[in-house]
Amino acid sequence: MKTSQQRAKVSARPRERNSAALKTTQRRRPRGLKTRRAILRKAVNLASLEGLEGLTIGKLASGLRISKSGLFAHFGSKEDLQCAVVDAARDIFVEKVVRPAYEFRGLKRLRALCENWLSYGEGKVFPGGCFFSAASLEFDDRPGRVRDQIVELMKKWLGNLEHAARDAQLTGELKKEVDVRQLAFEIQALAMGANWSSRLFRDPSAFRMVRGAILHRIDQATGSVQSRE
C-alpha cells in the first residue's frame, strides 16, 4: 500500500503537468496572436481585391505559404474566416476613420468623420478601395452571419454620422429643421459613389469631387451657403 506521502506525490503530478502545459500555452499565445493578425491582414487585402466570397482557405494558405491545416487551426471554416476578416477590417476602419474624429464634438466631429473616410478611401488603406463599400454590395442579398455582421457595422457607422450631426444641432451649429438621418444617408451615398467611381473608372478626381459635394451638403445644413449668398 502507498503511504500518504507517496499518494501526495502522485496526486501532485497531474497538477505539475497541467501547470507546465499552461505555462507553455501562455508562452505561445502572443506568438499565435501575432500570426493570426498577420494572416488576417493578408486576408483583408485579398478580400478587398477579390471579394469575401473569393477568399478561400486554400488561396490564403498559398498566398501566405503555409499549410491549409495551419489555417484551419485559426479558422474552422470559410465562414469563420470571412467573419474574422470583417472584424479585422472594422478594427482598421475604426483606427483610421472613427477614433481620430472623437477628439472633437458636434460639427467638427462630423467634418472629421467625413474627411477621415475620404482620406482612408483615397489613400487605399486597402488595395481594393473601401472594404465595406465592396462588402456591402457583395453581401446585400446573401443571408447569413457575414451579412448580419456587415449590416451591424454599417448601421454603427451611419449612427456615428447621425450622432455627430445631432450634437451639432443641439449646439446650434446645424439648422433645427435638418433631418440628421437623411444627412447621414446622403453623406454615405456620396462617399460610396466616390469609391465606386475611383475603382470602376479609375477616376483620380473622384474623391476630390465628392469631398466638395459632401462639404457643400454640410454647409447647406449649417446655413453657411445661404449666409454667403
DAWO-V983773 format. One line per field, one symbol per residue. ss: DSSP state (H for helix, E for strand, - for the rest). phi: phi as a letter, one per 30 degrees, with the letter a starting at -180 (. if undefined). burial: # if it has 9 or more other ideal C-beta (glycine too) atoms within 8 Angstrom, else .. Layout:
ss=???
phi=???
burial=???
This chain:
ss=---HHHHHHHHHHHHHHHHHHHHHHHHHHHHHHHHHHHHHHHHHHHHHHH------HHHHHHHH---HHHHH-----HHHHHHHHHHHHHHHHHHHHHHHH----HHHHHHHHHHHHHHHHH--------HHHHHHHH------HHHHHHHHHHHHHHHHHHHHHHHHHH---------HHHHHHHHHHHHHHHHHHHHH-----HHHHHHHHHHHHHHHHH-HHHHH-
phi=.dddddddddddddddddddddddddddeeddddddddddddddddddcciddddbeddddddchbdddddddcbdadddddddddddddddddddcdeddddcbhddddddeddddddddddhecdcidedddddddcdccdkdddeddedddddddddddddddddddcidcdddddddddddddddddddddeddddchddceddddedddddddddddjdddddd
burial=......#...........................##############..##.##.#.###..#.....###.##...############.###.###.##....##.##########.###...#.#########.##......##.##..##..##.###.######.#..#...#.#..######.##########......##.###.##########..#....
